[in-house]
Structure formats: structure tokens, C-alpha cells
């Protein structure tokens, strides 16, 4: 029995050190996973905020479009592109590179910040489907004027939170 006890000397220490090492590795893996989950949830929050801001900027653009059509403002060319007169298709434009357009910027909630920018494009007159001749005699006729309103927001300046929304907006009178 004496020889067996002598040969086992230090075995408990080795086994306990191996168990401690395994538990430490397991703890680091759990910590890395939780840190990654926190970063992912933060990124989701930023993207959601950017989308909400882009939708608000889109509403500002639509409101300005209503004012533009109602008043025929002379400074419309600063953010208004007329595809109908140019003969180009709005789907051919590269909206991710807004350097070709002078997009109108909307101020953010914090003074001095930019929430986003919008661009109003005139697509042209469109026939109203199902319009009858009796209705055509009315003041509005059987045509509406289609506009493409694009808005984008980039809350933190990173590409990951860049969000863009668009709406087709129709008015009874053209530009």
C-alpha cells in the first residue's frame, strides 16, 4: 500500500489543474459569446434608429414636395430632378452615389447634426387606371403626376447603419 500511495503523490494536483484550465476556457468562451451578442444587439439598435430617421426624413421630403407643387418654388432645382424632361428612367440612376444630385439635408434633433437627406425626382404624368370619360370632365382629369421621393439616413457615419427608403408620391398638378 505504501508503494501505491507513493506513486499517486501529486496526481490530485495535476487533475485539479486540468479541471481548472478547462473551466477557465469555458468561462472565456461564454464571455466572448456574450460580448458578441451585446455588439450584435447594439448594431440592431443603430440600424433600427437609422431606418426610423430615414422614414422621418422621407416624410419631410414628401411635405416639401407638396409645398413645391403648390408654390412652384424657384429654388426647386437644388433638390429636384426632372426625369420626364431629361428623358431618363429614374431606375437607371445610381442612388447610392448621391454626388450627382444636390440632396436636401434635414437637421437632426441635436443642433448641428444632420439626420439625413432626401431627393425628389419627377417621373412624369401617368394615366389613372380605370378613369372614365365622365370623370375626365372634372377638374383633375385622368392623369396624376408621379414623383419618386428618396431619403437616406446614416446615424453614425458607418456603412452598416446606412438606410434608404423611397416612396412614389403622386400629385394632381405637375412641377
C-alpha positions in Angstrom: 0.0 0.0 0.0 2.9 2.3 0.7 4.2 1.9 -2.9 0.8 2.7 -4.4 0.4 5.8 -2.2 3.9 7.0 -3.2 3.1 6.6 -6.9 -0.1 8.6 -6.6 1.6 11.6 -5.0 0.7 14.8 -6.9 -2.0 13.2 -9.2 -4.8 15.1 -7.4 -2.9 18.3 -8.1 -2.5 17.5 -11.8 -6.1 16.6 -12.2 -7.4 19.7 -10.4 -5.1 21.9 -12.6 -6.5 20.3 -15.8 -10.1 20.8 -14.5 -9.3 24.5 -13.6 -7.9 25.0 -17.1 -11.0 23.6 -18.7 -13.3 25.7 -16.6 -11.3 28.8 -17.4 -11.5 28.1 -21.2 -15.2 27.5 -20.8 -15.6 30.9 -19.0 -13.7 32.7 -21.7 -15.8 31.2 -24.4 -19.0 32.2 -22.6 -17.7 35.7 -22.1 -16.7 36.1 -25.7 -20.2 34.9 -26.8 -22.0 37.3 -24.5 -19.8 40.2 -25.7 -20.6 39.3 -29.3 -24.3 39.2 -28.5 -24.1 42.7 -27.0 -22.4 44.0 -30.1 -25.0 42.4 -32.3 -27.9 43.9 -30.4 -26.2 47.3 -30.4 -25.8 47.1 -34.2 -29.5 46.2 -34.5 -30.5 49.2 -32.4 -28.4 51.5 -34.6 -29.9 50.1 -37.8 -33.4 50.5 -36.4 -32.7 54.1 -35.4 -31.3 54.8 -38.8 -34.4 53.3 -40.5 -36.7 55.4 -38.3 -34.8 58.5 -39.1 -34.8 57.8 -42.8 -38.6 57.4 -42.7 -38.9 60.7 -40.9 -36.7 62.4 -43.5 -38.9 60.8 -46.2 -41.9 62.5 -44.6 -40.1 65.8 -44.6 -39.3 65.3 -48.3 -42.9 64.5 -49.1 -44.1 67.6 -47.3 -41.6 69.7 -49.1 -42.8 68.2 -52.4 -46.4 69.3 -51.6 -45.1 72.8 -50.9 -43.0 72.7 -54.1 -46.0 71.7 -56.3 -48.3 74.2 -54.5 -46.0 77.2 -54.9 -43.8 76.3 -57.9 -40.8 77.4 -56.0 -37.8 78.8 -58.0 -35.2 77.0 -55.8 -36.7 73.6 -56.7 -33.6 72.7 -58.8 -31.5 72.4 -55.7 -33.0 69.0 -54.8 -35.5 68.3 -57.5 -34.5 66.2 -60.6 -36.8 66.1 -63.6 -36.6 62.7 -65.3 -39.5 63.5 -67.5 -37.9 66.5 -69.3 -34.5 64.7 -69.4 -36.0 61.6 -70.9 -34.2 59.3 -68.5 -35.6 56.5 -66.4 -35.3 57.0 -62.6 -34.4 53.4 -62.2 -31.3 53.9 -64.3 -29.9 56.4 -61.7 -27.3 55.3 -59.2 -29.0 56.5 -56.0 -26.3 55.1 -53.7 -23.9 57.8 -55.1 -25.8 61.0 -54.4 -22.9 63.2 -55.5 -24.6 63.7 -58.9 -27.6 65.2 -57.1 -27.8 68.1 -54.6 -29.8 66.4 -52.0 -31.6 68.5 -49.4 -30.3 67.8 -45.9 -32.6 67.6 -42.9 -31.3 68.8 -39.5 -31.2 66.3 -36.7 -32.7 66.5 -33.2 -29.3 67.7 -31.8 -28.3 71.1 -33.0 -25.7 71.0 -35.7 -26.3 67.4 -36.7 -27.7 66.1 -39.9 -30.4 63.4 -39.6 -30.4 62.6 -43.2 -31.0 63.8 -46.7 -33.7 63.4 -49.3 -34.1 63.7 -53.1 -37.3 64.4 -55.1 -37.4 63.2 -58.6 -40.2 63.9 -61.1 -41.1 60.8 -63.1 -43.8 62.4 -65.2 -47.6 62.3 -65.8 -49.3 58.9 -65.5 -52.8 57.8 -66.6 -55.2 56.8 -63.8 -56.2 53.2 -64.4 -60.0 52.8 -64.9 -60.6 56.5 -65.4 -63.8 57.1 -67.3 -64.7 59.9 -69.7 -67.4 61.1 -67.3 -64.7 61.6 -64.6 -62.3 63.1 -67.1 -64.7 66.1 -67.5 -63.9 67.0 -63.8 -61.2 69.5 -62.8 -58.5 66.9 -62.3 -58.7 64.9 -65.5 -57.4 61.4 -65.8 -53.7 62.0 -65.1 -51.6 62.2 -62.0 -48.0 63.4 -61.7 -45.7 60.8 -60.3 -42.6 61.7 -58.1 -40.0 59.4 -56.6 -39.0 60.6 -53.1 -35.8 59.0 -51.8 -34.5 59.5 -48.3 -31.4 58.2 -46.5 -30.0 58.3 -43.0 -26.6 57.4 -41.7 -26.8 57.9 -37.9 -23.2 57.1 -37.0 -21.5 57.5 -40.4 -20.7 53.8 -40.8 -21.8 51.9 -43.8 -23.5 49.3 -41.5 -26.2 51.8 -40.4 -26.9 53.4 -43.8 -30.6 53.1 -44.5 -32.5 54.3 -47.6 -36.3 54.4 -48.1 -38.3 55.5 -51.1 -41.9 56.3 -51.9 -43.8 57.0 -55.1 -45.8 60.1 -54.5 -48.5 61.4 -56.8 -49.9 64.9 -57.1 -52.7 66.3 -59.2 -50.5 69.0 -60.7 -47.0 68.8 -62.0 -44.0 70.9 -61.4 
